[in-house]
Amino acid sequence: MNFIQTRTNDATKPQSVTFSQAILSPIASFGGLYVPEKLPELGMDFLNKHLDSSYKTLASDMLSRFEIDIDKDVIEEALTLYDKFDDAANPVPVIKVKENLYVSELYHGPTRAFKDMALQPFGVVLSSIAQKNNQNYLILAATSGDTGPAALETFKNRANVRVACLYPDGGTSDVQRLQMVTEDAKNLKVIGINGVFDDAQNALKRLLASEDFNAALKEKNVSLSAANSVNFGRIVFQIIYHIHSYLELVRQSAITMGEKVYLNVPSGNFGNALGGYYAWKMGLPVEKIIISSNENNVLTKLIKTGKYDLRNLAVVSTTSPAMDILKSSNVERVLYDLFGSLRTKELMEDLEYKHAYELTPEELSTLRESFDADFCTGDEGKKYIKETFENHSYLMDPHTATCFKAYETCSNPAIKTIVYSTAEWTKFSPVIANALTGEVDAQDIVALESISKTAKLAIPAMVKELFTKEIAQGTIIEKEDIEKEILKFL
Ligand SMILES: *Cc1c(COP(=O)(O)O)cnc(C)c1O
């Protein structure tokens, strides 16, 4: 299967590219994103066939239906990474929390957040294509906390790929920072910036556009790639767990095969939700996809009113920082799927030049056939964390908690819901400790131990050992010095 572009094609670019090409250079130079020419149709046969399959068998068969240009043994090797999750036999447990509400836990990988679901296998795939083409790649990442650790973990010591990861010093949780600065490998460089996340991200954008920097890379024979969720190589691995979670509900006799469910997704860049949307298009029985947000509620407004409006809007810091996003990249792929490339180009150019776009009433009603949405404030989220723990003995993180608001306001309670849990409690412990007991902890380690006692949960070994591990990456610089620092690393 080949990949085409969301914003038409001006004939100066190839009509379509292979999966490998879409992965290596995810940003087509006219500005759009790559999408599959046509999604494979799986149908009920596929679901019935995999009712008793392992996660890896399901994944392998689903990926084969995409007919991508990656060798079968590379895919198989990539999928073995799920063996390192807490339970190799079931990397994604689905837990019943209360009547009709189930939580699919996507955080049982090495960095305790859902980014591992896609980035773990993605690292193997990207490195293998780079080796095959005999090329060296640099992945530049700016992170507010979850993408950085997951990208470093997956590319650690992999051939032909180097990662430079920028984070705002003081702008991540202790656990997130330690996950990055304790990574010790020659092909990884972690750089703390005196500034906030936007400074790191803007510095990265300037760098990508800098002629001097690109010339210097060329001289060193290094090409740039990207590991964020505009890369379809991540999206393809995010379709699988939606199908798996559905089959889990059938296996648990919570639903019968064919029964429709809600997918309720805590959303930022919309990669997770897009994976669910594609799974639905490929044949998964879905009632609707519910998009949950925090106070940065552009997606709620889009789905309620048809207006995507960034004018006079600034990102606010919330208790669910991985969702503090205003430009949600993967919405573009849904627009393309629903309204075609000409209209997508028009809408995305409006967003770029006028900082806003508006769907027609017909378009809005089409969008609302697939999606509904609501947002949850930090205080409401803490209330859900406390209530759900006290009434149902289930502990969740602040991102997952945003889904409980939309569950109440957007879904028919008679229909089963799968809420996607994107982070373990260990990653955002001060907020959770505060929700449970009212305590205000400056440091993660204090909050972790408090929650561990209150909830009678052990702190996982990989989190605990972070606090005694040697710091391998001590670089903290001013944002003006980033280019120099990265070239030094190369
Ligand atoms: C990345 C992330 C999200 C948002 O996922 P998208 O695919 O970008 O919508 C939500 N929660 C956590 C904890 C994350 O790390």
The ligand as a Gaussian input file, in Angstrom:
#p B3LYP/6-31G(d) Opt

LIG

0 1
 C        0.576000      12.053000      24.447000
 C       -0.374000      11.904000      25.548000
 C       -1.756000      12.177000      25.393000
 C       -2.340000      12.716000      24.096000
 O       -2.339000      11.758000      23.057000
 P       -2.544000      12.198000      21.554000
 O       -2.374000      10.977000      20.756000
 O       -1.481000      13.223000      21.259000
 O       -3.910000      12.785000      21.440000
 C       -2.596000      11.964000      26.470000
 N       -2.122000      11.546000      27.664000
 C       -0.811000      11.287000      27.862000
 C       -0.362000      10.864000      29.215000
 C        0.109000      11.437000      26.819000
 O        1.416000      11.188000      27.032000

